[in-house]
Amino acid sequence: MGDDARARILETLQQQAIPYQLAEHPPAFTMADIEAYGLNAQGLVAKNLFLRDAKGKRHFLVVVAGDKPADLKTLGAALGTRLSFASAERLEKYLCLQQGEVSPLGVLQDEARAVEVFFDEDLRGQARVGVHPGTNAATIFLSFENLEKIVKNHGNKVAFTRV
């Protein structure tokens, strides 16, 4: 999964002339792994939650700073629905990713543009945000402005919330 997704994502970044820095590292499955690999020293690394509503009709990608806790009950209240984590099957179906690879750049593979992206307000203005490029064995650092731009350019719904 990772190599194909990574190639498509990097190609899209290059086509849109989005500047980024790529950091290669062993697979990172948790924020503790990110910290152990020293990635936090390169910028603010995002934590990404792929969620669904109670009926499984709507899917959300919530992006917050990696060191920030995210309470599903509070998030659900902010989004107006009860939330739970989406299954690995739904992650594959909507973003063509596997667990551990979740990233806002994954929406570039969401051809139906069905996933709604919610960024934490605290990410605005960040000069360097780290996200996976379709694989958890690398992290891309880019400005939040450019991250938001590329997601919006793809056509997915983008909104901000307080986490």
LINRA-V219537 format. One record per residue. N is the residue number from 0. RES is the residue in three letters. SS is DSSP state (H for helix, E for strand, C for the rest). D_LAST is the distance of its C-alpha to the last C-alpha in Angstrom with 1 decimal. Layout:
N:RES:SS:D_LAST ; N:RES:SS:D_LAST
This chain:
0:MET:C:30.1 ; 1:GLY:H:28.7 ; 2:ASP:H:31.6 ; 3:ASP:H:31.9 ; 4:ALA:H:28.3 ; 5:ARG:H:28.2 ; 6:ALA:H:31.4 ; 7:ARG:H:30.1 ; 8:ILE:H:26.9 ; 9:LEU:H:28.8 ; 10:GLU:H:31.4 ; 11:THR:H:29.0 ; 12:LEU:H:27.5 ; 13:GLN:H:31.1 ; 14:GLN:H:32.2 ; 15:GLN:C:29.6 ; 16:ALA:C:30.5 ; 17:ILE:C:27.0 ; 18:PRO:C:27.5 ; 19:TYR:C:25.9 ; 20:GLN:E:26.9 ; 21:LEU:E:27.3 ; 22:ALA:E:27.1 ; 23:GLU:E:28.9 ; 24:HIS:C:28.3 ; 25:PRO:C:28.9 ; 26:PRO:C:26.6 ; 27:ALA:C:23.2 ; 28:PHE:C:21.7 ; 29:THR:C:19.1 ; 30:MET:H:17.2 ; 31:ALA:H:20.1 ; 32:ASP:H:22.5 ; 33:ILE:H:20.7 ; 34:GLU:H:21.2 ; 35:ALA:H:24.7 ; 36:TYR:C:25.7 ; 37:GLY:C:24.7 ; 38:LEU:H:22.4 ; 39:ASN:H:19.8 ; 40:ALA:H:22.8 ; 41:GLN:H:23.0 ; 42:GLY:C:19.5 ; 43:LEU:E:15.8 ; 44:VAL:E:15.7 ; 45:ALA:E:12.8 ; 46:LYS:E:11.8 ; 47:ASN:E:12.2 ; 48:LEU:E:12.0 ; 49:PHE:E:14.7 ; 50:LEU:E:14.4 ; 51:ARG:E:16.7 ; 52:ASP:E:17.2 ; 53:ALA:C:19.6 ; 54:LYS:C:22.6 ; 55:GLY:C:21.9 ; 56:LYS:C:22.5 ; 57:ARG:C:19.2 ; 58:HIS:E:17.4 ; 59:PHE:E:14.0 ; 60:LEU:E:12.9 ; 61:VAL:E:9.2 ; 62:VAL:E:9.3 ; 63:VAL:E:7.4 ; 64:ALA:E:9.5 ; 65:GLY:C:11.8 ; 66:ASP:C:11.7 ; 67:LYS:C:8.1 ; 68:PRO:C:8.0 ; 69:ALA:C:6.3 ; 70:ASP:C:7.8 ; 71:LEU:H:9.5 ; 72:LYS:H:10.7 ; 73:THR:H:7.6 ; 74:LEU:H:6.7 ; 75:GLY:H:10.4 ; 76:ALA:H:10.7 ; 77:ALA:H:8.6 ; 78:LEU:H:10.8 ; 79:GLY:C:13.8 ; 80:THR:C:14.9 ; 81:ARG:C:15.2 ; 82:LEU:E:13.9 ; 83:SER:E:15.6 ; 84:PHE:E:16.2 ; 85:ALA:C:18.8 ; 86:SER:C:22.1 ; 87:ALA:H:23.8 ; 88:GLU:H:26.1 ; 89:ARG:H:23.5 ; 90:LEU:H:21.9 ; 91:GLU:H:25.5 ; 92:LYS:H:26.3 ; 93:TYR:H:23.5 ; 94:LEU:H:22.7 ; 95:CYS:C:25.9 ; 96:LEU:C:24.1 ; 97:GLN:C:24.3 ; 98:GLN:C:21.9 ; 99:GLY:C:20.9 ; 100:GLU:C:21.3 ; 101:VAL:C:18.1 ; 102:SER:C:17.2 ; 103:PRO:H:16.4 ; 104:LEU:H:20.1 ; 105:GLY:H:20.9 ; 106:VAL:H:20.7 ; 107:LEU:H:23.9 ; 108:GLN:H:25.6 ; 109:ASP:C:24.2 ; 110:GLU:C:27.4 ; 111:ALA:C:26.6 ; 112:ARG:C:23.3 ; 113:ALA:C:22.0 ; 114:VAL:E:18.5 ; 115:GLU:E:15.8 ; 116:VAL:E:13.4 ; 117:PHE:E:9.9 ; 118:PHE:E:8.8 ; 119:ASP:E:5.8 ; 120:GLU:H:7.7 ; 121:ASP:H:8.4 ; 122:LEU:H:10.6 ; 123:ARG:C:12.9 ; 124:GLY:C:16.2 ; 125:GLN:C:16.0 ; 126:ALA:C:19.7 ; 127:ARG:C:19.4 ; 128:VAL:E:16.8 ; 129:GLY:E:18.2 ; 130:VAL:E:18.1 ; 131:HIS:C:20.8 ; 132:PRO:C:23.5 ; 133:GLY:C:24.2 ; 134:THR:C:25.3 ; 135:ASN:C:23.7 ; 136:ALA:C:26.8 ; 137:ALA:E:25.7 ; 138:THR:E:22.8 ; 139:ILE:E:22.9 ; 140:PHE:E:21.8 ; 141:LEU:E:21.5 ; 142:SER:C:19.9 ; 143:PHE:H:16.6 ; 144:GLU:H:18.8 ; 145:ASN:H:21.1 ; 146:LEU:H:18.5 ; 147:GLU:H:17.2 ; 148:LYS:H:20.9 ; 149:ILE:H:22.0 ; 150:VAL:H:19.6 ; 151:LYS:H:20.5 ; 152:ASN:H:24.1 ; 153:HIS:H:24.1 ; 154:GLY:C:23.3 ; 155:ASN:C:20.2 ; 156:LYS:C:18.0 ; 157:VAL:E:15.2 ; 158:ALA:E:12.5 ; 159:PHE:E:9.4 ; 160:THR:E:6.2 ; 161:ARG:C:3.8 ; 162:VAL:C:0.0
